[in-house]
Amino acid sequence: MKLILLGSSAVGKSQILHRLNGGTFENTIASTIGVEFLGKMFFVKGANGGDGGGGKVKAQIWDTAGQEKFASMMSTYYRASKGVVLVHDVTRPKTFLAMERKI
């Protein structure tokens, strides 16, 4: 399952990926150029919280560059994705408003 992290530059997309990978928080992470991705196994519970219908899911989580200069090539990374996580900075309202351009 391919998931895409979308949002403006410096809202925390790379931080989410880093946290999923190593379980740590970094005060500074370099801006993503193009795209980075992580493969991660998740256990999904079945209906009503039980194991029935649940199981392991392998996810490819793609961290896309938030800078406008990379916007034209982003659509090529969206192909075959099964979901999207929209990320914004609650202290910067314009990052929420900018998500409309990212979709």
N, C-alpha and C positions, 0 to 999 in steps of 0.2 A: 504494500500500500504506500503510495507516494503522497506525502503531505508537504505543502508549501507554506513557509512563513513569509507574510507580506506586511510591509509597513514602510514608513519614512525612514530616513537615515537616523541612526543613533536613538532608536526607540527600545532596543533590547532584543532584537531577533537573534543576533549572534550569542548573546548572553544566555538565552533559552537553550540554544543548541549546545553551548558549552556546559551548561548545568546538567542537561540530559546525558552528556557524554561522561563527564567526570564527577558530577555531584558537587562541584565547587562554584564559588562566585569569584569573578575577577573584576577588580575595580576598573581596569582599562582593557579593552579589546580593540584591535585594529579594525577599521572599516572593511567590510566584505567587498571584494572586487569580483563581479560576476556572480558566482554562486558557490556555496559550500554545502556538503550534505553529510548526514550521519545515518548509519543503519542501526536500528534498535529493535529488540524484541520486547513486546508487551504482552501481558496476559489480560485477556478481556473476559469479564464475567458474563455468564449467560443471563437469561431473563430472570427477574426476581432475585438477582444477586447470587444465584446458584451457579454451579459449573455447567449445567446443561446448556448446550449451544455456544458456550464460550470456548476459549482456547488461545493458543499463541498467535500473535499477529506480528509479522515483520514489517516495520515501517521504515521508509526512506524519508527523512525529514530534510527538506531543502531550505537553506537560508539564502535568500536572495538579496542582492545589493539594493539599498534603499535610495541611492542617489539618482536624481533625474537623468543623468547622462547615460545610465544603463537601462532606462525604461524601454527603449526600442527592442532590446534583445530579450527582455524578460518573458515575453509570451512564448518563446521557444522552450523555456523551462517549465511552463505550466502544463504541457502536454502529458496526458496519461496520469494526471494527478487525481487523487480520490478525495482530497479535502484541502482546506486552507485554514490557516490560523492568522487572523488579522491582528497585528500588534501595533499599539499606539502608546504614547507617553501621556499619562493622565495629567501631568503637570504642564503639558504643551498642547492645548486644544487644537491647534492647527494640524497636529499629526493625526488626530481623529478625522478632521475634515478632509485631509489629503488622501485618506484611504479610498475614497470614491474613484480617484484616478488610478489606483493600484489594481483595481479589480478588472 
